[in-house]
Amino acid sequence: MRIGMILDAPFPPDPRVENEAVSLIKAGHQVFLFCLKYSNEKTSEVINEIQVRRYNSNKLEYKLSALAYTVPCYTSLMSWKIEQFIKDTKVESLHIHDIRIAQAVFNVNKKYNLPIILDLHDNMPEVMKLYPHLQKFPGKYIISPKKWKQKEEEFILKANKVIAVSPEFLETLIARLPVKKDKFVLVPNTIRKAFFEDYKVDLNITKRYKNKFVILYLGDTNIRRGLETAISSVEKLKYKIPNLKLVIVGKNTTDTILKQQVKDLEIAEFVDFEGWKNVSLFQSYILSSAICISPLHRNLQHDVAYANKIFQYMSFAKPLLVSDAIAQKRLVEKTKSGLVHQEKNAEDFTDKVLKLFDDETLRNELGENGKFFIENEFSWEQTSKKLIHLYDNLLN
């Protein structure tokens, strides 16, 4: 089948999109990827056998995307590009990545009547409530998460199949639309075996942290990711763990808040802000760590979603320390791969770190449990089978 994936963002990088596309190609399908470009990138190229088609966009269009379900401008601007993509590639199905561009796809598809897969990467209406610009004027008054939720349900009803990324997210969707439960397919975000089987070690990183007890965080550092809790804990842990380092690999516009917190607590020597790094360096940071963390704040999005970092951590047999956001709590307790702390509770976080610090045997045991789970149950090669089955049977 000639599959047309629709992504209203640049590509690469997008690990989920790439993983899905590569798996479908290996299963015998052709994948054409609609994506956007904001610079002088190639209009057309082949990446890992994915036939990428890039369409010009700009900052105005990007800003209008937040208003996709307030005013129709963004949908109109995307529609003609999508129609051109369908004409040029002659795709036989459409695979929408998230709902922002979904209205444009459904509008254009009235003419072509192709089967549509709706791939929900996030609980987008709930994620939007966490955006800073929706907490103040004018965003608070012109962007409605409630409207986005209504549109999400409308698209679910129209799509042939709907993909969810975690069992908890799937449960919420079925609870909202029980009569459509047969439409839903679970395809979790997991990592490909190549991540932990085919990599190079950066000796500069491993040597730098060789004699340190590293607590590692990878990924987006937005305040809702919970790093304030970890930083607060360092103030107490520095007296118990003299070779302590909290290593933060990632960035966000809210980093100024975290850095000010470190300055106020006078713990700069115990915290490294590494900024964003190429994914090829993640393995070296993980190998250098003793404990890996995901201290997410609890909310309706975090309770139903897995952070991909926890699977990266597990694949290298590292013990986890995660907050009690429901999805990751269930996973860690089910696999016995780490400890759970109460969200936003620095004292509980501290106690759990010390428990792991004092018991190397426990750290090793939890780490090995996680590694076994990834290698035998939860690598992308395992979890993508339902995606392949979906497409193998789509036209039936």
Residue pairs with C-beta under 8 A, 6 or more apart in sequence:
1 29
1 30
1 92
1 93
1 391
1 394
1 395
2 29
2 30
2 32
2 89
2 90
2 91
2 92
2 93
3 24
3 29
3 30
3 31
3 32
3 91
3 92
3 93
3 95
3 391
4 32
4 34
4 85
4 86
4 89
4 91
4 93
4 94
4 95
4 114
5 17
5 20
5 21
5 31
5 32
5 33
5 34
5 94
5 95
5 97
6 34
6 82
6 85
6 94
6 95
6 96
6 97
6 101
6 105
7 14
7 17
7 33
7 34
7 35
7 36
7 97
7 101
8 35
8 36
8 65
8 78
8 97
8 98
8 100
8 101
9 35
9 36
10 35
10 36
10 37
10 38
10 41
10 54
11 17
11 18
11 33
11 35
11 47
11 52
11 54
12 18
12 47
13 279
14 97
15 189
15 279
15 308
16 97
16 121
16 165
16 189
17 33
17 97
18 47
18 48
18 50
19 192
19 380
19 384
20 95
20 119
20 187
20 384
20 387
21 31
21 33
21 48
21 50
22 48
22 49
22 50
23 380
23 384
23 387
23 388
24 31
24 387
24 388
24 391
25 31
25 48
25 49
25 50
27 388
27 391
27 392
29 391
30 51
31 49
31 50
31 51
32 50
32 51
32 53
32 85
32 89
32 91
33 50
33 51
33 52
33 53
34 53
34 55
34 81
34 82
34 85
35 52
35 53
35 54
35 55
36 54
36 55
36 56
36 57
36 61
37 43
37 54
37 55
37 56
37 57
38 57
38 58
38 59
38 62
41 54
42 54
43 53
43 54
44 51
44 52
44 53
44 54
45 52
46 52
51 89
53 85
53 88
53 89
55 81
55 84
55 85
61 74
61 77
64 71
64 73
64 74
64 77
65 74
65 100
65 101
66 133
66 139
66 143
67 73
67 74
67 142
67 143
68 74
68 75
68 100
68 101
68 103
69 103
69 144
69 147
69 148
69 151
70 142
70 143
70 144
70 147
72 103
74 100
74 104
75 103
75 104
75 107
76 104
78 101
78 104
79 104
79 107
79 108
82 101
82 104
82 105
82 108
83 108
83 111
85 91
86 94
86 108
86 112
86 114
91 114
92 114
92 115
93 114
93 115
93 116
93 117
93 391
93 394
94 105
94 109
94 114
94 115
94 116
94 117
95 116
95 117
95 119
96 102
96 105
96 116
96 117
96 118
96 119
96 155
96 159
97 119
97 121
98 119
98 120
98 121
98 122
98 124
99 118
99 120
99 124
99 148
99 151
99 152
99 155
100 124
102 118
102 151
102 155
103 151
103 155
105 116
106 116
106 155
106 158
109 116
115 160
115 394
115 395
116 158
116 159
116 160
117 159
117 160
117 161
117 162
117 163
117 390
117 394
118 155
118 156
118 159
118 161
118 162
118 163
119 162
119 163
119 187
120 152
120 162
120 163
120 164
120 165
120 169
120 173
121 165
122 165
122 301
122 305
123 169
123 172
123 300
123 301
123 304
123 305
124 148
124 152
125 145
125 146
125 148
125 149
125 152
126 145
126 299
126 300
126 301
127 301
128 134
128 143
128 145
128 148
129 145
129 299
129 300
130 224
130 299
130 301
131 139
133 139
133 143
134 140
134 143
134 145
153 176
153 177
156 162
156 173
156 177
156 180
156 183
157 177
157 180
159 183
160 183
160 394
161 183
161 184
161 185
161 390
161 394
162 173
162 180
162 183
162 184
162 185
163 184
163 185
163 186
163 187
163 387
163 390
164 170
164 173
164 184
164 185
164 186
164 187
165 186
165 187
165 188
165 189
165 305
165 306
166 186
166 188
166 189
166 304
166 305
166 306
166 327
167 186
167 188
167 327
168 303
168 304
168 305
168 326
168 327
168 330
169 304
169 305
169 327
170 184
170 186
171 304
172 304
173 184
174 181
174 184
185 386
185 387
185 390
186 386
187 383
187 384
187 386
187 387
188 306
188 378
188 383
189 306
189 308
189 311
190 308
190 311
190 374
190 378
190 379
190 380
190 382
190 383
191 308
191 311
191 312
191 315
191 374
191 379
191 380
192 379
192 380
192 381
193 375
193 379
193 380
193 381
195 282
195 283
195 312
195 315
196 283
196 315
196 316
196 374
199 280
199 283
200 280
200 283
201 283
201 284
201 287
202 281
202 284
205 281
205 284
205 285
205 288
206 284
206 287
206 288
208 288
209 245
209 247
209 288
209 289
210 288
211 243
212 243
212 244
212 245
212 288
213 241
213 243
213 244
213 245
213 290
213 357
214 245
214 246
214 247
214 288
214 289
214 290
214 291
215 230
215 244
215 245
215 246
215 247
215 289
215 290
215 291
215 292
215 293
215 321
215 353
216 247
216 249
216 285
216 286
216 288
216 289
216 291
216 292
216 293
216 313
216 318
217 225
217 227
217 230
217 246
217 247
217 248
217 249
217 250
217 292
217 293
217 294
217 295
217 309
218 249
218 250
218 282
218 285
218 286
218 292
218 309
218 312
218 313
219 225
219 249
219 250
219 307
219 308
219 309
220 250
220 251
220 252
221 227
221 248
221 250
221 251
221 252
221 254
221 255
221 258
222 252
222 254
223 252
223 254
223 257
223 258
223 297
224 296
224 297
224 299
224 302
225 252
225 294
225 295
225 296
225 297
226 294
226 295
226 296
226 297
226 323
226 343
226 344
227 248
227 258
227 295
228 257
228 258
228 261
228 344
229 295
229 323
229 341
229 343
229 344
229 345
229 346
229 349
230 246
230 293
230 295
230 346
230 349
231 246
231 258
231 261
231 262
231 265
231 267
231 271
232 261
232 265
232 346
232 349
233 346
233 349
233 350
233 353
234 244
234 246
234 265
234 267
234 270
234 271
235 265
235 267
236 346
236 350
237 244
237 270
237 350
237 353
237 354
238 244
238 267
238 270
240 354
240 357
241 353
241 354
241 357
244 270
245 270
245 271
245 272
246 270
246 271
246 272
247 272
247 274
247 285
247 288
247 289
248 258
248 271
248 272
248 273
248 274
249 274
249 275
249 276
249 277
249 281
249 282
249 285
250 274
250 275
250 276
251 275
251 276
255 273
258 273
259 273
262 268
262 271
262 273
274 285
277 285
282 312
283 316
286 292
286 312
286 313
286 316
286 318
287 316
289 318
290 318
290 319
290 356
290 357
290 363
291 318
291 319
291 320
291 321
291 353
291 356
291 357
291 363
292 309
292 310
292 313
292 318
292 319
292 320
292 321
293 320
293 321
293 322
294 307
294 309
294 310
294 320
294 321
294 322
294 323
294 328
295 321
295 322
295 323
295 341
295 343
295 349
296 302
296 307
296 322
296 323
296 325
296 328
296 343
297 323
297 325
297 343
297 344
298 323
298 324
298 325
298 326
298 343
302 325
302 327
303 325
303 326
303 327
304 326
304 327
305 327
306 327
306 328
306 331
307 328
310 320
310 322
310 328
310 331
310 332
311 374
311 378
313 320
313 370
314 320
314 335
314 337
314 367
314 370
314 371
314 373
314 374
315 370
315 371
315 374
315 375
316 367
316 371
317 364
317 367
317 368
317 370
317 371
318 367
318 370
319 337
319 338
319 339
319 356
319 362
319 363
319 364
319 366
319 367
319 370
320 332
320 337
320 338
320 339
320 366
320 370
321 338
321 339
321 340
321 341
321 349
321 352
321 353
321 356
322 328
322 329
322 332
322 338
322 339
322 340
322 341
323 329
323 340
323 341
323 342
323 343
323 344
324 340
324 341
324 342
324 343
325 343
329 340
331 337
332 338
332 339
332 340
333 340
335 369
335 370
335 373
336 365
336 366
336 369
337 366
337 367
337 369
337 370
337 373
338 366
338 370
339 352
339 355
339 356
339 366
340 352
341 348
341 349
341 351
341 352
342 348
355 362
356 362
356 363
356 366
376 382
